[in-house]
Amino acid sequence: MIEALSEAERADALDGLPEWDYDEARDAITRSLVFADFVEAFGFMTQVALMAEKANHHPEWRNVYNRVEILLTTHDAAGLSGRDIEMAEAIDAIVDE
Ligand SMILES: C[C@H](O)[C@H](O)[C@H]1CNC2=NC(N)=NC(=O)C2=N1
């Protein structure tokens, strides 16, 4: 069982993730991305999917044409955990490639 982050831990982590918003209702973080077209969006999702599978930590997400909305939370912790922070950092690195 993994622990959800405390409020102070969350505030610290979010300082380092300026592209992510906190969703209080879900105890989750979200990021919205817009790509040039569907191929770019789905290429990004493919990279994230392979990384997520390796990490055994999976995003909740939605894709509409060139837009991808991502929500990260840890089901095993019923809230935001360090695993979500690591995944957000890894997603940011893929976006910035
Ligand atoms: C059994 C397996 O380890 C769990 O179901 C993993 C898989 N992927 C997961 N993904 C997310 N986002 N949260 C989890 O708690 C989680 N748990």
The ligand as an SDF file (V2000), in Angstrom:
LIG
                    3D

 17 18  0  0  0  0  0  0  0  0999 V2000
   -1.8650   -4.3770   -9.4450 C   0  0  0  0  0  0  0  0  0  0  0  0
   -1.1340   -3.1760   -9.9630 C   0  0  0  0  0  0  0  0  0  0  0  0
    0.1180   -3.0340   -9.3440 O   0  0  0  0  0  0  0  0  0  0  0  0
   -1.9070   -1.9250   -9.7000 C   0  0  0  0  0  0  0  0  0  0  0  0
   -3.2380   -2.0540  -10.0930 O   0  0  0  0  0  0  0  0  0  0  0  0
   -1.2750   -0.6840  -10.3060 C   0  0  0  0  0  0  0  0  0  0  0  0
   -1.4420   -0.5370  -11.7930 C   0  0  0  0  0  0  0  0  0  0  0  0
   -1.4790    0.8500  -12.2410 N   0  0  0  0  0  0  0  0  0  0  0  0
   -1.8110    1.8350  -11.4160 C   0  0  0  0  0  0  0  0  0  0  0  0
   -1.9940    3.0670  -11.8690 N   0  0  0  0  0  0  0  0  0  0  0  0
   -2.3920    4.0620  -11.0840 C   0  0  0  0  0  0  0  0  0  0  0  0
   -2.5700    5.2770  -11.5940 N   0  0  0  0  0  0  0  0  0  0  0  0
   -2.6120    3.8460   -9.7880 N   0  0  0  0  0  0  0  0  0  0  0  0
   -2.4540    2.6490   -9.2210 C   0  0  0  0  0  0  0  0  0  0  0  0
   -2.6760    2.5090   -8.0220 O   0  0  0  0  0  0  0  0  0  0  0  0
   -2.0290    1.5840  -10.0470 C   0  0  0  0  0  0  0  0  0  0  0  0
   -1.8330    0.3820   -9.5520 N   0  0  0  0  0  0  0  0  0  0  0  0
  1  2  1  0
  2  3  1  0
  2  4  1  0
  4  5  1  0
  4  6  1  0
  6  7  1  0
  6 17  1  0
  7  8  1  0
  8  9  1  0
  9 10  2  0
  9 16  1  0
 10 11  1  0
 11 12  1  0
 11 13  2  0
 13 14  1  0
 14 15  2  0
 14 16  1  0
 16 17  2  0
M  END
$$$$
